[in-house]
Amino acid sequence: MHILSEQMSEFSKLYQKHAADVFRFALYLSGNRAEAEDITSETFVRVWTSPSELKMATVRSLLFAIARNLLLEGRRRSNRQRTLDESLPDQRPGPHRQAQVRAEWDAVLARLQRLPEIDRTALLLHALDGVPYEEIARALGISVASAKVKVHRARLMLAQGEKNV
């Protein structure tokens, strides 16, 4: 009983430390809050039920890799890719600035969704979570040089999109 309690305590610490990052990553990848919540939950279920021992030095990249793979599995299963609906109005009443900020946010998310999935993943890992290129490369199964190129390419594509808006 003591061993199970200790494992649950370790898992709880792991969850508290990384759940918000995994959720944010899944949200930016999917563009859908409910899907991001499901991906986050399933990521930690897979870690909890994994028969192999976790290496704490690489657990963060493992969590991101699992979340990414879950998103890709879901997309393959549904055999269609959902796009962000840019016509959804902000339901909250508020000043003009609030509507403007929302439109800008939607445009950024739409531009992110138009990036190739692997480039978007690399950019989000690096820009939002500060994941080093080495961990990005490990999570995506690519070289470090390729990870750097993908982040750079994604930034350029987003910047070009801003000029076209």
C-alpha positions, -999 to 999 in steps of 0.1 A, spaced: 0 0 0 29 24 8 44 19 -26 12 28 -44 8 59 -22 44 69 -31 38 64 -68 6 84 -66 25 112 -48 52 112 -75 26 112 -103 7 140 -86 39 161 -85 45 153 -122 10 163 -131 11 196 -111 44 205 -126 36 198 -163 -2 197 -168 -6 234 -176 23 233 -202 9 202 -218 -26 217 -220 -13 250 -235 7 231 -260 -23 209 -269 -45 240 -272 -22 258 -296 -18 226 -316 -54 218 -319 -71 252 -316 -98 236 -296 -101 238 -258 -122 206 -253 -98 186 -275 -68 201 -256 -84 190 -223 -89 155 -237 -53 153 -250 -39 165 -217 -59 140 -197 -50 111 -221 -13 121 -220 -11 117 -183 -32 85 -184 -6 71 -208 22 81 -186 5 66 -155 -2 33 -172 32 31 -189 51 -1 -179 85 16 -184 103 38 -159 102 75 -165 135 95 -169 128 128 -152 155 145 -173 134 139 -205 99 136 -191 88 170 -205 97 161 -240 80 127 -235 48 145 -224 49 168 -254 56 139 -278 27 119 -263 3 149 -266 14 155 -302 9 119 -311 -25 118 -296 -35 148 -317 -22 132 -348 -40 99 -340 -72 118 -335 -69 136 -368 -61 103 -386 -91 87 -370 -115 114 -380 -99 116 -414 -105 153 -416 -88 184 -403 -108 210 -386 -101 246 -393 -107 275 -369 -139 293 -375 -129 329 -378 -165 341 -379 -173 333 -343 -181 366 -326 -170 373 -290 -202 367 -270 -191 390 -241 -203 425 -243 -174 450 -241 -155 478 -256 -142 480 -292 -107 471 -281 -118 438 -267 -133 428 -301 -101 440 -318 -79 419 -295 -101 389 -301 -99 393 -339 -61 396 -337 -59 364 -316 -81 345 -340 -60 356 -369 -28 344 -351 -45 310 -344 -56 307 -380 -21 315 -392 -7 289 -368 -32 263 -381 -20 269 -417 16 261 -408 27 225 -415 20 205 -383 57 197 -376 68 233 -380 39 245 -358 48 220 -332 85 230 -332 76 267 -330 52 263 -301 75 241 -281 103 266 -285 84 299 -283 58 292 -257 75 267 -234 111 275 -240 120 240 -248 156 237 -260 162 226 -296 177 194 -284 144 184 -267 124 195 -297 145 174 -319 140 144 -296 103 149 -293 98 152 -331 124 126 -341 144 150 -361 179 165 -360 187 196 -339 196 215 -371 162 205 -386 144 217 -354 161 251 -356 152 254 -393 116 245 -386 113 271 -358 129 297 -381 107 288 -410 75 289 -389 84 323 -376 90 336 -411 56 322 -423 38 338 -394 56 372 -400 46 370 -437 10 363 -427 9 394 -405 20 416 -435 -8 401 -456 -35 408 -430 
